[in-house]
Amino acid sequence: MFILFSRKQKLLVFFLPQLPAGNLQLTLYQYKTCPFCSKVRAFLDYHGLPYEIVEVNPIMRKEIKFSSYRKVPILLADAGSPLQLNDSSVIISAIKTYLISKRNSLEEIVSFYPPMKTVTEQGKEVLEYGNKYWLMLDEKETKRVYPVKEVRVEEMQWRKWADDWLVHLISPNVYRTPKEALASFDYIVREGKFGTVEGFFAKYLGAIAMFFISKRLKKRHHLRDDVREDLYEAVDKWVKAIGKNRLFMGGSQPNLADLAVYGVLRVMEGLEAFDDMMVHTKIQPWYQRMEEAIQRAAA
Ligand SMILES: N[C@@H](CCC(=O)N[C@@H](CS)C(=O)NCC(=O)O)C(=O)O
């Protein structure tokens, strides 16, 4: 809190370019088991940023009635004035920019990620955000954070890969068989916000619906009949990209790509697909390092 003695000082305080991260009040609207929300939590936890969580009921979505953007995650950020940030990658890029850059207000930073209407391969009109994998840094900041240009490009590519490819492997894998679909919905209902009756119906009807929807998603994303093969191939490709000489893609510390991939994979924890992935791929050592890095940062 500021104690103001004169008009001049008041003006000075008002025009301070940035509040320290400790003054950022954050509220995350989420479904706990949504991979996009998990990515945001991994990012906030790793950066030691405290936040409140509002679990959204996926049927009524009353909790996000205030918003015309109807997806989660939504992050309400108050760094002096309240601001709504939509889309997991925009949230991560904007907050990361804010933490690094001493020049712009969060409001200004967010305006560099404009919403744009685009049409998907299936001809559906959707909202996309421009520049969403790009941190808005000046030359000096860029040199400090990304001493080599390739490191920045690599981070962006793999963040995009996590959103455009890895995420699409989750549903076909966790709803692969009726038994797995039921186990997945049991977990979603347990972890999510559902009324008792609602939860009961969601579990059984959701499992049946998602079993069939996941077959459609499998076709849409051109996955193999055995969807595990695509999952194993994807995570091994990720491990190979890190290589033997780095602990993380970010080197000795996770970068935004590490956090994105970890956030997406984490939603399968406790399910058969996750256990299979641990046994049949080389992901485990990196995954464990990520768990430890996030636990250390959040402690
Ligand atoms: N591009 C968005 C995608 C977010 C998204 O699709 N969220 C899903 C939940 S996993 C959602 O809210 N879907 C609408 C709904 O459930 O009604 C992001 O990265 O945040």
PDBQT file of the ligand as one rigid body, heavy atoms in Angstrom, charges set to zero:
ROOT
HETATM    1  N1  LIG A 301      -7.060 -22.699 -27.004  1.00  0.00    +0.000 N 
HETATM    2  C1  LIG A 301      -7.673 -22.777 -25.705  1.00  0.00    +0.000 C 
HETATM    3  C2  LIG A 301      -8.488 -24.050 -25.627  1.00  0.00    +0.000 C 
HETATM    4  C3  LIG A 301      -9.260 -24.155 -24.322  1.00  0.00    +0.000 C 
HETATM    5  C4  LIG A 301     -10.302 -25.260 -24.370  1.00  0.00    +0.000 C 
HETATM    6  O1  LIG A 301     -10.628 -25.821 -25.431  1.00  0.00    +0.000 OA
HETATM    7  N2  LIG A 301     -10.869 -25.569 -23.197  1.00  0.00    +0.000 N 
HETATM    8  C5  LIG A 301     -11.929 -26.540 -23.115  1.00  0.00    +0.000 C 
HETATM    9  C6  LIG A 301     -11.766 -27.385 -21.872  1.00  0.00    +0.000 C 
HETATM   10  S1  LIG A 301     -10.405 -28.483 -21.994  1.00  0.00    +0.000 SA
HETATM   11  C7  LIG A 301     -13.256 -25.817 -22.973  1.00  0.00    +0.000 C 
HETATM   12  O2  LIG A 301     -13.397 -24.946 -22.155  1.00  0.00    +0.000 OA
HETATM   13  N3  LIG A 301     -14.234 -26.193 -23.805  1.00  0.00    +0.000 N 
HETATM   14  C8  LIG A 301     -15.535 -25.591 -23.765  1.00  0.00    +0.000 C 
HETATM   15  C9  LIG A 301     -16.475 -26.279 -22.844  1.00  0.00    +0.000 C 
HETATM   16  O3  LIG A 301     -16.120 -27.177 -22.095  1.00  0.00    +0.000 OA
HETATM   17  O4  LIG A 301     -17.630 -25.897 -22.860  1.00  0.00    +0.000 OA
HETATM   18  C10 LIG A 301      -6.597 -22.709 -24.622  1.00  0.00    +0.000 C 
HETATM   19  O5  LIG A 301      -5.418 -22.989 -24.919  1.00  0.00    +0.000 OA
HETATM   20  O6  LIG A 301      -6.910 -22.308 -23.491  1.00  0.00    +0.000 OA
ENDROOT
TORSDOF 0
